[in-house]
Amino acid sequence: MIVEERIYSIIPGQLGAYLKIYTSGPLDLQKRILGKLLGYFTTEVGELSTLVHLWCYESLNDRAERRALLAQDPEWQTYLEVCTPLIVRMENRLLLPTDFSPIR
C-alpha cells in the first residue's frame, strides 16, 4: 500500500472559492475513480491557504492506472481549467507505511 500526499497552496483569499468548485462535483469524481480518500485538510497554523489531501492506493501500478483514468475524464479536464489558476504551488509525495503504522 502507498499513500499519496498532495499539498496545494491556494491564492490568498481564494481558498473558499477553490473548495466550493471542488466540492461541486470534482470531489465525487475523484473519489469514484481514485478510490480511497484518507483525508482532506486545510491549514490553521503555518503556511495558510494550504490544502493537504491523502489518497491510498494498493500499489504504484494501481495509482498510475487510476490517475490515468482521471486525466482522461472530460469533467476532470474542465475542472482543471477552472481551478488551476487558483493554485500557487503544488507538491506531491508518495508515502510508504512502516511495519508498525496503523494504516497499512
C-alpha positions in Angstrom: 0.0 0.0 0.0 1.1 3.6 -0.7 -0.3 6.9 0.4 -0.1 9.9 -1.8 0.2 13.3 -0.1 -0.8 16.3 -2.2 -0.2 19.8 -0.9 -1.7 22.8 -2.8 -1.1 26.4 -1.9 -4.0 28.5 -3.0 -4.0 32.2 -3.8 -4.7 34.0 -0.5 -8.4 34.8 -0.3 -9.4 32.1 -2.8 -9.5 29.0 -0.6 -13.2 29.2 -0.1 -13.8 29.6 -3.9 -11.5 26.7 -4.6 -13.3 24.4 -2.1 -16.7 25.4 -3.5 -15.6 24.5 -7.0 -14.0 21.2 -5.8 -17.0 20.0 -3.7 -19.5 20.8 -6.5 -18.5 17.6 -8.4 -14.8 17.0 -8.8 -14.6 15.6 -5.3 -17.1 12.9 -6.1 -15.4 12.2 -9.4 -12.0 11.8 -7.7 -13.5 9.5 -5.0 -15.2 7.4 -7.7 -12.0 7.0 -9.9 -9.1 7.2 -7.4 -10.8 5.2 -4.6 -9.8 5.7 -1.0 -9.6 9.3 0.2 -7.9 9.2 3.6 -8.4 12.8 4.4 -8.7 16.4 3.1 -7.4 19.2 5.3 -6.8 23.0 5.4 -4.1 24.5 7.5 -4.7 26.5 10.6 -1.1 27.3 11.6 2.0 27.6 9.4 1.6 28.4 5.7 -2.1 29.4 5.3 -4.4 28.9 2.3 -3.0 25.4 2.0 -4.8 22.2 1.3 -3.4 18.7 2.1 -5.1 15.6 0.9 -4.2 12.0 1.3 -5.1 9.2 -1.1 -4.5 5.5 -0.6 -3.5 3.0 -3.4 -2.7 -0.6 -3.4 0.5 -0.1 -5.4 2.3 2.3 -7.8 0.6 0.5 -10.7 -2.8 1.0 -9.1 -2.1 4.7 -8.6 -0.8 5.1 -12.2 -3.9 3.4 -13.7 -6.3 5.4 -11.6 -4.6 8.7 -12.2 -4.6 8.0 -16.0 -8.3 7.3 -15.9 -8.9 10.6 -14.0 -6.8 12.5 -16.5 -8.9 11.2 -19.4 -12.2 12.3 -17.9 -13.7 15.3 -19.6 -15.3 16.6 -16.4 -11.8 16.5 -14.7 -10.3 18.4 -17.6 -12.9 21.1 -17.3 -12.3 21.3 -13.6 -8.6 21.7 -14.1 -9.2 24.7 -16.4 -11.2 26.4 -13.7 -9.1 25.5 -10.6 -5.5 25.5 -11.8 -5.3 29.4 -11.9 -6.2 29.4 -8.2 -3.2 27.3 -7.3 0.1 29.0 -6.5 2.2 25.8 -5.8 1.7 22.1 -5.8 3.7 19.4 -4.0 3.3 15.7 -4.2 4.8 12.9 -2.2 4.3 9.1 -2.1 4.5 7.7 1.4 5.1 4.1 2.3 3.8 2.9 5.7 6.2 1.4 8.2 5.6 -2.1 9.6 4.0 -0.6 12.7 1.8 2.0 11.0 -1.9 1.7 11.8 -2.5 2.5 8.2 -1.1 -0.5 6.2 
